[in-house]
Amino acid sequence: MARGKKTLTLDEQLEKITSEIEGMEISLKELKKEKKELEEQIRINRLSELDEIISASGKSFEEVKELLQ
């Protein structure tokens, strides 16, 4: 026969919730790290694309810099 669900004491409930919070905080830190890495990859890709556009334009970096300022 199936047994009924065990009721947790308040201390057990608190311990369970605390453990879940710690797990979520670790996951959040990992996700933030991954987000930062992806943002850096996007930045590098944009800079690379910009460098290609500058090279294809035949203008120097300084000329393009002056145009943008």
Rosetta constraint file for C-alpha pairs under 8 A:
AtomPair CA 8 CA 12 HARMONIC 5.65 0.50
AtomPair CA 8 CA 13 HARMONIC 5.95 0.50
AtomPair CA 9 CA 13 HARMONIC 6.13 0.50
AtomPair CA 10 CA 14 HARMONIC 6.09 0.50
AtomPair CA 11 CA 15 HARMONIC 6.13 0.50
AtomPair CA 12 CA 16 HARMONIC 6.09 0.50
AtomPair CA 13 CA 17 HARMONIC 6.16 0.50
AtomPair CA 14 CA 18 HARMONIC 6.01 0.50
AtomPair CA 15 CA 19 HARMONIC 6.12 0.50
AtomPair CA 16 CA 20 HARMONIC 6.24 0.50
AtomPair CA 17 CA 21 HARMONIC 6.14 0.50
AtomPair CA 18 CA 22 HARMONIC 6.28 0.50
AtomPair CA 19 CA 23 HARMONIC 6.29 0.50
AtomPair CA 20 CA 24 HARMONIC 6.19 0.50
AtomPair CA 21 CA 25 HARMONIC 6.13 0.50
AtomPair CA 22 CA 26 HARMONIC 6.31 0.50
AtomPair CA 23 CA 27 HARMONIC 6.29 0.50
AtomPair CA 24 CA 28 HARMONIC 6.02 0.50
AtomPair CA 25 CA 29 HARMONIC 6.19 0.50
AtomPair CA 26 CA 30 HARMONIC 6.31 0.50
AtomPair CA 27 CA 31 HARMONIC 6.14 0.50
AtomPair CA 28 CA 32 HARMONIC 6.09 0.50
AtomPair CA 29 CA 33 HARMONIC 6.20 0.50
AtomPair CA 30 CA 34 HARMONIC 6.22 0.50
AtomPair CA 31 CA 35 HARMONIC 6.05 0.50
AtomPair CA 32 CA 36 HARMONIC 6.18 0.50
AtomPair CA 33 CA 37 HARMONIC 6.30 0.50
AtomPair CA 34 CA 38 HARMONIC 6.20 0.50
AtomPair CA 35 CA 39 HARMONIC 6.15 0.50
AtomPair CA 36 CA 40 HARMONIC 6.24 0.50
AtomPair CA 37 CA 41 HARMONIC 6.26 0.50
AtomPair CA 38 CA 42 HARMONIC 6.19 0.50
AtomPair CA 39 CA 43 HARMONIC 6.18 0.50
AtomPair CA 40 CA 44 HARMONIC 6.19 0.50
AtomPair CA 41 CA 45 HARMONIC 6.14 0.50
AtomPair CA 42 CA 46 HARMONIC 6.17 0.50
AtomPair CA 43 CA 47 HARMONIC 6.21 0.50
AtomPair CA 44 CA 48 HARMONIC 6.11 0.50
AtomPair CA 45 CA 49 HARMONIC 6.14 0.50
AtomPair CA 46 CA 50 HARMONIC 6.06 0.50
AtomPair CA 47 CA 51 HARMONIC 6.10 0.50
AtomPair CA 48 CA 52 HARMONIC 6.31 0.50
AtomPair CA 49 CA 53 HARMONIC 6.29 0.50
AtomPair CA 50 CA 54 HARMONIC 6.18 0.50
AtomPair CA 51 CA 55 HARMONIC 6.14 0.50
AtomPair CA 52 CA 56 HARMONIC 6.06 0.50
AtomPair CA 53 CA 57 HARMONIC 6.11 0.50
AtomPair CA 54 CA 58 HARMONIC 6.75 0.50
AtomPair CA 54 CA 59 HARMONIC 6.29 0.50
AtomPair CA 54 CA 60 HARMONIC 7.14 0.50
AtomPair CA 54 CA 61 HARMONIC 6.94 0.50
AtomPair CA 54 CA 64 HARMONIC 7.31 0.50
AtomPair CA 55 CA 59 HARMONIC 6.82 0.50
AtomPair CA 55 CA 60 HARMONIC 7.57 0.50
AtomPair CA 59 CA 63 HARMONIC 6.07 0.50
AtomPair CA 59 CA 64 HARMONIC 6.64 0.50
AtomPair CA 60 CA 64 HARMONIC 6.43 0.50
AtomPair CA 61 CA 65 HARMONIC 6.02 0.50
AtomPair CA 62 CA 66 HARMONIC 6.14 0.50
AtomPair CA 63 CA 67 HARMONIC 6.32 0.50
AtomPair CA 64 CA 68 HARMONIC 6.31 0.50
AtomPair CA 65 CA 69 HARMONIC 6.31 0.50
